[in-house]
Amino acid sequence: MTTQLTATDIRSEGWWAVSVPEVDGLFTQTRSLDEIPAVVRDALTLFPELGIDPSDTEISVETVMPEY
């Protein structure tokens, strides 16, 4: 069964700061938006107690634009 997760990202000092609301404590960062799904899958390996198979996970990316 495929797990659906959302990666929320916001630009922060030259990086994209990424959080996954469905996984408490999963925060990471990347230089480019296209790397987010792979980085999130890699970070999921740090949460084996959740029983989520990173290779069977669909990541939706939501970019948060800062308000000026």
SEVEXFI-750458 format. One line per 4 residues: their letters; for each residue x, y, z of N, C-alpha, C, O. Coordinates in Angstrom, 3 decimals, padded with zeros to 6 digits. Atoms other than C-alpha are relative to their C-alpha. Example, Ala and Ser with C-alpha at 12.3 -4.5 7.8 and 13.67 -1.06 7.14 Angstrom:
2
as> 000.890,-001.190,000.000,012.300,-004.500,007.800,000.900,001.200,000.000,001.936,001.181,000.665 ~ -000.820,-001.190,-000.060,013.670,-001.060,007.140,-000.770,001.090,000.730,-000.261,002.198,000.899 .
This chain:
68
mttq> 000.844,-001.181,000.000,000.000,000.000,000.000,000.891,001.246,000.000,001.774,001.381,000.847 ~ -000.783,-001.220,000.124,001.445,003.350,-001.051,-000.396,001.001,001.083,-001.579,001.248,001.320 ~ 000.214,-001.045,-001.011,001.840,005.962,001.690,000.065,001.346,-000.681,000.978,001.606,-001.465 ~ 000.049,-001.358,000.542,000.888,009.531,000.761,000.484,000.976,001.067,-000.062,001.007,002.170 .
ltat> -000.513,-001.006,-000.917,002.900,012.306,002.428,000.106,001.344,-000.713,000.205,001.406,-001.939 ~ -000.143,-001.346,000.540,003.127,016.057,001.953,001.280,000.615,000.547,001.489,000.643,001.760 ~ -001.208,-000.717,-000.398,006.457,017.874,002.023,-000.274,001.487,-000.202,-000.497,001.943,-001.323 ~ 000.226,-001.442,000.051,005.976,021.541,002.857,001.359,000.686,000.032,002.169,000.421,000.920 .
dirs> -001.308,-000.644,000.065,008.894,023.739,001.873,-000.126,001.511,-000.051,-001.093,002.061,-000.577 ~ -000.075,-001.455,000.008,009.849,027.356,002.377,001.460,000.395,-000.184,002.358,-000.255,000.352 ~ -001.366,-000.463,000.269,012.906,029.269,001.174,000.582,000.616,001.265,-000.071,001.418,001.932 ~ -000.645,-000.505,-001.200,015.372,030.005,003.965,001.502,000.124,-000.239,002.220,-000.875,-000.238 .
egww> -001.422,-000.294,000.145,018.763,031.641,003.377,000.708,-000.890,-001.024,001.742,-001.483,-000.717 ~ -000.629,000.757,001.077,019.562,029.900,000.089,-000.332,-001.476,-000.013,000.114,-002.192,-000.910 ~ 000.406,001.402,-000.098,018.065,026.548,001.126,-001.515,-000.082,-000.039,-002.208,000.918,000.152 ~ 001.416,000.278,-000.175,014.625,024.986,001.012,-000.129,-000.796,001.296,000.371,-001.916,001.399 .
avsv> 000.266,000.691,-001.261,013.562,024.081,004.548,-001.256,-000.835,-000.203,-002.283,-000.323,-000.648 ~ 001.077,000.941,000.311,011.310,021.027,004.357,-000.503,-000.668,001.280,000.285,-001.122,002.110 ~ 000.607,000.749,-001.099,008.882,019.559,006.878,-001.087,-000.903,-000.573,-001.637,-000.647,-001.644 ~ 001.046,000.937,000.407,006.456,016.659,006.642,-000.982,-000.081,001.169,-000.712,-000.768,002.154 .
pevd> 000.950,-000.060,-001.116,003.386,017.333,008.827,-000.486,-001.361,000.492,-000.806,-001.516,001.671 ~ 000.492,001.323,-000.391,002.350,013.668,008.820,001.006,-000.792,000.842,000.645,-001.786,001.472 ~ -001.042,000.699,-000.759,005.662,012.622,010.429,000.605,000.988,000.992,001.442,001.815,000.630 ~ -000.473,-000.900,-001.046,006.310,014.413,013.707,001.518,-000.072,000.116,002.078,-001.144,000.343 .
glft> -001.443,-000.061,-000.136,009.927,015.534,013.804,000.782,-000.151,-001.284,002.011,-000.100,-001.254 ~ -000.732,000.138,001.261,010.769,015.060,010.120,000.185,001.384,-000.612,-000.743,001.985,-001.155 ~ -000.411,-001.264,000.587,012.585,018.181,009.030,001.301,-000.246,-000.731,002.156,-000.990,-000.248 ~ -001.228,000.143,000.764,015.275,018.411,006.369,000.163,001.246,-000.856,-000.644,002.171,-000.766 .
qtrs> -000.201,-001.140,000.890,016.664,020.829,003.803,000.670,-000.460,-001.275,001.289,-001.524,-001.320 ~ -000.615,000.307,001.281,017.820,020.871,000.213,000.247,001.302,-000.753,-000.354,002.333,-000.453 ~ -000.302,-001.188,000.812,019.244,023.296,-002.312,-001.014,000.209,-001.126,-001.245,001.342,-001.547 ~ 000.930,-000.161,001.129,016.694,022.582,-005.059,-001.301,-000.767,000.238,-001.329,-001.801,000.906 .
ldei> 001.330,000.581,-000.183,013.009,021.770,-005.198,-000.115,-001.416,-000.560,-000.817,-002.250,000.011 ~ 000.143,001.325,000.614,013.422,018.755,-007.467,000.613,-001.118,000.844,000.332,-002.292,000.602 ~ -000.610,000.993,-000.882,015.471,016.985,-004.763,-000.889,-000.391,001.186,-000.598,-001.364,001.881 ~ 000.802,000.190,-001.211,012.708,017.149,-002.132,-000.528,-001.425,000.160,-000.341,-001.999,001.233 .
pavv> 000.502,001.368,-000.228,011.040,013.757,-002.727,001.095,-000.990,000.422,000.880,-001.792,001.331 ~ -001.091,000.923,-000.347,014.370,011.891,-002.595,000.537,000.276,001.400,000.840,-000.659,002.141 ~ -000.510,-000.363,-001.329,015.537,013.797,000.500,-000.984,-000.433,001.085,-000.575,-000.910,002.144 ~ 001.011,000.431,-000.969,012.251,013.099,002.292,000.019,-001.522,000.137,-000.051,-002.037,001.253 .
rdal> -000.074,001.473,-000.072,012.435,009.395,001.411,001.223,-000.442,000.809,001.138,-001.373,001.610 ~ -001.201,000.316,-000.757,015.986,009.303,002.766,-000.209,000.284,001.493,000.194,-000.520,002.333 ~ 000.252,-000.352,-001.400,014.907,011.058,005.990,-000.962,-000.985,000.663,-000.876,-001.222,001.868 ~ 000.946,000.983,-000.553,012.095,008.522,006.435,000.709,-001.226,000.577,000.170,-001.891,001.462 .
tlfp> -000.737,001.155,-000.529,014.730,005.841,007.055,000.403,000.210,001.449,000.763,-000.748,002.133 ~ -000.328,-000.302,-001.396,015.406,007.596,010.383,-001.173,-000.254,000.938,-001.047,-000.095,002.152 ~ 001.211,000.243,-000.780,011.879,006.702,011.538,-000.522,-001.423,-000.240,-001.669,-001.586,-000.656 ~ 000.427,001.373,000.299,011.744,002.878,011.250,-001.215,-000.440,000.823,-001.965,-001.321,000.402 .
elgi> 001.129,000.372,-000.857,009.209,002.671,014.085,-001.356,000.314,-000.637,-002.378,-000.218,-000.204 ~ 001.260,-000.343,000.665,006.575,004.179,011.766,-000.444,-001.073,-000.987,-001.615,-001.129,-001.361 ~ 000.342,001.060,000.946,006.705,001.211,009.420,-000.322,000.515,-001.395,-001.036,-000.151,-002.144 ~ 000.223,-000.568,001.334,006.670,003.463,006.329,001.134,-000.435,-000.910,002.305,-000.212,-000.602 .
dpsd> -000.989,000.422,000.982,008.446,001.985,003.314,000.303,001.191,-000.920,-000.534,001.550,-001.748 ~ -000.316,-001.172,000.824,010.249,004.966,001.702,-000.136,-000.256,-001.495,-000.494,000.653,-002.244 ~ 000.078,000.295,001.435,010.314,003.193,-001.677,-001.443,-000.110,-000.495,-001.694,-000.098,-001.700 ~ 001.419,000.083,000.353,006.516,002.893,-001.598,-000.755,001.207,000.560,-001.863,001.083,001.080 .
teis> 000.573,-001.234,-000.532,005.819,006.503,-000.627,-000.118,001.033,-001.103,000.840,001.279,-001.836 ~ 000.218,-001.085,000.954,004.317,009.221,-002.802,000.084,001.318,000.758,-000.620,001.522,001.747 ~ -000.238,-001.281,-000.662,005.505,012.712,-001.853,-000.597,001.124,-000.835,-000.208,001.329,-001.985 ~ 000.531,-001.212,000.627,003.429,015.776,-002.729,000.777,001.179,000.570,000.985,001.256,001.781 .
vetv> -000.794,-001.144,-000.443,005.424,019.003,-002.563,-000.871,001.260,-000.024,-001.475,001.599,-001.041 ~ 000.733,-001.270,-000.115,003.774,022.216,-001.323,000.986,001.095,000.366,001.616,001.045,001.422 ~ -000.903,-001.109,-000.252,005.795,025.401,-001.572,-000.755,001.142,000.662,-001.807,001.566,000.184 ~ 000.583,-001.119,-000.730,005.004,028.153,000.923,000.751,001.252,-000.425,001.967,001.342,-000.259 .
mpey> -000.623,-001.260,000.411,005.661,031.615,-000.453,-000.099,001.004,001.140,-001.181,001.221,001.685 ~ 000.036,-000.978,-001.092,006.650,034.209,002.141,-000.802,001.245,-000.382,-000.831,001.669,-001.538 ~ 000.756,-001.238,000.236,004.457,037.247,002.521,000.921,001.182,000.243,001.666,001.220,001.221 ~ -000.841,-001.198,-000.148,006.154,040.591,002.004,-000.854,001.184,000.315,-000.340,002.290,000.479 .
